[in-house]
Amino acid sequence: MKSLNHDVIVKNALTAKAEQVSDCDLLLVGTPVHGYILFGQRPTKEVREFLEQQLPQDLGEKPVIGFATYLFFPAGALNPVKKAVEARNGKLLDLIAERRTKKKALMDKIIACVDQI
Ligand SMILES: Cc1cc2nc3c(=O)[nH]c(=O)nc-3n(C[C@H](O)[C@H](O)[C@H](O)COP(=O)(O)O)c2cc1C
């Protein structure tokens, strides 16, 4: 993405803060898919806590892309991202899930999505 002239700031879900989210023009929320017998597929606990605690209450239609890597099947792992972004007035551009071995394909899809903004 740097080659497209964007400044990219990468933050860990554990330490990302609401002010940093407010300051950016585009938010990408990424997670590995974690499956649980009773709960199905979800983002990691850290990403779920980030969504609950650090996503500003009003995103003011800020564009957001959610993405996930998985081993077998992503199922609805990105649904919590969709739910949190839409509940806070964000503009969800896409939810992208790719196998962990296809990170280039994931990157290409993200760049294609960013290009359309
Ligand atoms: C606790 C745990 C649960 C996982 N559950 C699933 C799952 O339900 N479905 C799936 O496709 N992959 C699952 N995975 C695989 C991860 O999604 C995959 O390893 C991840 O996307 C990250 O890729 P990496 O191993 O290259 O870091 C799980 C991994 C862990 C550690």
The ligand as a Gaussian input file, in Angstrom:
#p B3LYP/6-31G(d) Opt

LIG

0 1
 C       -7.208000     -21.512000      18.637000
 C       -7.274000     -21.556000      17.121000
 C       -8.480000     -21.824000      16.507000
 C       -8.577000     -21.866000      15.101000
 N       -9.774000     -22.148000      14.541000
 C       -9.881000     -22.154000      13.188000
 C      -11.145000     -22.429000      12.575000
 O      -12.159000     -22.659000      13.221000
 N      -11.205000     -22.439000      11.221000
 C      -10.100000     -22.206000      10.438000
 O      -10.232000     -22.222000       9.218000
 N       -8.902000     -21.925000      10.985000
 C       -8.752000     -21.902000      12.342000
 N       -7.538000     -21.644000      12.912000
 C       -6.377000     -21.365000      12.050000
 C       -6.103000     -19.873000      11.971000
 O       -7.207000     -19.175000      11.438000
 C       -4.853000     -19.559000      11.110000
 O       -3.766000     -20.220000      11.680000
 C       -4.693000     -18.099000      11.100000
 O       -5.552000     -17.498000      10.207000
 C       -3.390000     -17.431000      11.018000
 O       -2.536000     -17.836000      10.096000
 P       -1.027000     -18.047000      10.551000
 O       -1.046000     -19.426000      11.147000
 O       -0.297000     -17.919000       9.263000
 O       -0.706000     -16.967000      11.531000
 C       -7.416000     -21.625000      14.301000
 C       -6.205000     -21.344000      14.931000
 C       -6.121000     -21.309000      16.316000
 C       -4.782000     -21.015000      16.967000

